[in-house]
């Protein structure tokens, strides 16, 4: 892959140790010392982060995973994974898939397999190939449609499993969901977005860091590239949308972000190192 040296130099600056580390290890395939990024993550997380309950505990695990370090290197134990699912029953919702992705990235896929969570995913897919929260599913007398927000995180989780050769058995059915929806649109109206919010909060926008309700297009495209569809015609529109986010220097601008973030915030409307990193990673995986 031909890399823009100026952009790589920009990503590898030392003002964001996580992007610096992941640029070296994932874009340049170099060995890098992770001690600086570990110290950086410790400084941005609260001291008692493991005692947090609910959604923010999921966010903190994702903050560590996004920085490219393993859970064991950060002091997370296998018993922490077991404890998490003992205290947080798995309901097949977007937060659960967000947590699964984090644990896979942190290196705890064997623990997930031992618990049986990964093996059970296939049995919970709905007729359209996607997923829906169990507490909502039980309210319907007939099988309903799945939730795109949940499916988006299942997609990101699936792509991380693919990188590690983990078989989930959900890939084919989940992909059929996206093809039926042309990735972003209602199946009943392929010109109408499923998540049609204000600009900056839609799936066709560059949103980061992701939350349970929103994922940026850079992560969606990178996931499909990892799964082997980077050159597929079904991804052409998504590529065109993503490439339209670049500025004159080739850096990708941020359309939206969290009001309260679990990672240091970047400015909306300005070039984003996180968005640019994922866009370049997508292009790299597209070549495979």
Residue pairs with C-beta under 8 A, 6 or more apart in sequence:
1 283
1 284
1 287
3 27
3 28
3 280
4 250
6 249
6 250
7 249
7 250
7 251
7 276
7 280
8 23
8 27
8 28
10 251
10 273
10 276
11 19
11 20
11 23
11 27
11 273
11 276
11 277
11 280
12 19
12 20
12 23
12 24
13 20
14 20
16 264
16 273
17 36
17 37
17 39
17 40
17 67
18 37
18 40
18 41
18 66
18 67
18 68
18 263
19 273
19 274
19 277
20 36
20 37
21 32
21 34
21 36
21 37
21 67
21 68
21 69
22 67
22 68
22 277
23 277
24 30
24 31
24 32
25 31
25 32
25 68
26 68
26 281
26 284
27 277
27 280
27 281
27 284
34 68
34 69
34 73
37 67
37 68
37 69
38 69
38 73
38 74
40 67
41 63
41 64
41 67
41 69
41 74
44 63
44 263
44 264
45 60
45 63
45 64
46 52
49 57
49 60
50 57
50 80
52 60
53 87
55 95
55 212
56 262
57 84
58 95
58 98
58 99
58 102
58 212
59 211
59 262
60 262
61 76
61 99
61 102
61 103
61 106
62 98
62 99
62 101
62 102
62 209
62 210
62 262
63 209
63 262
63 263
64 71
64 74
64 76
64 102
64 106
65 101
65 102
65 103
65 105
65 106
66 105
66 209
66 263
70 106
70 107
71 77
71 80
71 81
71 103
71 106
71 107
71 108
72 107
74 106
76 106
76 108
78 108
78 111
81 103
81 108
81 111
81 112
82 111
82 115
84 99
85 115
85 117
88 96
88 99
90 96
90 117
91 133
91 134
91 135
92 121
92 124
92 131
92 132
92 133
92 134
92 150
93 131
93 133
93 134
93 150
93 212
94 147
94 149
94 150
94 152
94 153
94 212
94 213
95 212
97 131
97 150
97 153
97 154
97 156
97 157
98 153
98 156
98 157
98 210
98 212
100 112
100 117
100 118
100 157
101 153
101 156
101 157
101 160
103 109
103 111
103 112
104 112
104 157
104 160
104 161
104 164
104 166
105 160
109 118
109 161
109 164
109 166
112 118
113 119
113 166
118 161
118 166
118 168
119 169
121 154
121 168
121 169
121 170
122 168
122 169
122 170
122 173
124 131
125 131
125 146
125 170
125 173
125 174
126 132
126 143
126 144
126 145
126 146
127 143
128 145
128 146
128 176
128 177
128 180
129 146
129 173
129 174
129 175
129 176
129 177
129 180
130 145
130 146
130 147
130 148
130 150
130 151
130 154
130 174
130 177
131 146
131 147
131 150
131 151
131 154
132 144
132 145
132 146
132 147
132 150
133 147
133 150
136 144
136 147
137 144
146 177
148 181
148 194
148 195
148 203
149 195
149 212
149 213
149 214
151 174
151 177
151 178
152 203
152 215
152 220
153 212
153 215
154 170
154 174
155 174
155 178
155 220
155 223
155 224
156 210
156 215
156 219
156 220
156 223
158 168
158 170
158 171
158 174
158 223
158 227
159 222
159 223
159 224
159 226
159 227
160 226
161 167
161 168
162 171
162 226
162 227
163 226
171 227
175 227
175 229
178 224
179 234
180 187
181 187
181 190
181 194
182 190
182 234
182 237
183 220
183 234
183 235
183 237
183 238
184 193
184 194
184 195
184 203
184 204
184 238
185 191
185 192
185 193
185 194
186 192
186 193
186 194
193 202
193 203
193 204
194 203
195 201
195 202
195 203
195 214
196 202
199 205
199 255
199 256
200 207
200 255
200 256
200 268
201 207
201 214
201 256
203 214
203 215
203 216
203 217
203 220
204 217
204 238
204 241
205 216
205 217
205 255
205 256
206 216
206 217
206 218
206 242
206 245
206 252
206 253
206 254
206 255
206 256
206 272
206 275
207 214
207 215
207 216
207 217
207 254
207 255
207 256
207 257
208 216
208 218
208 219
208 254
208 257
208 266
208 272
208 274
208 275
208 278
209 257
209 258
209 261
209 262
209 263
209 274
210 216
210 219
211 258
214 256
216 255
216 256
216 275
216 278
217 238
217 241
217 242
217 245
218 242
218 245
218 252
218 274
218 275
218 278
218 279
218 282
219 278
220 238
221 235
221 238
221 239
221 242
221 278
221 279
221 282
222 278
222 279
222 281
222 282
222 285
224 230
224 232
224 235
224 238
225 235
225 282
225 283
225 285
225 286
225 288
226 285
228 288
229 235
230 282
230 283
230 285
230 286
230 287
230 288
231 286
242 252
242 279
242 282
245 252
245 253
245 255
245 275
245 279
246 252
246 253
247 253
247 271
249 271
251 271
251 272
251 276
252 271
252 272
252 275
252 276
252 279
253 269
253 270
253 271
253 272
253 275
254 266
254 267
254 268
254 269
254 270
254 271
254 272
254 274
254 275
255 268
255 269
256 268
257 265
257 266
257 268
258 265
263 274
266 272
266 273
266 274
